[in-house]
Amino acid sequence: MRKHYRVEIMALWEQKLQIGDKATLFMELGQGIT
């Protein structure tokens, strides 16, 4: 389940990088890690 979660994070990462919404990306990653 942990690995699957990481896969989803990477997918969201790629999508957000394409959009250029890096600020929101890091905020979401911070909440997910914490």
Secondary structure, DSSP 4 states (H G I P E B T S, - for coil): -HHHHHHHHHHHHHHHHHHT-HHHHHHHHHHHH-
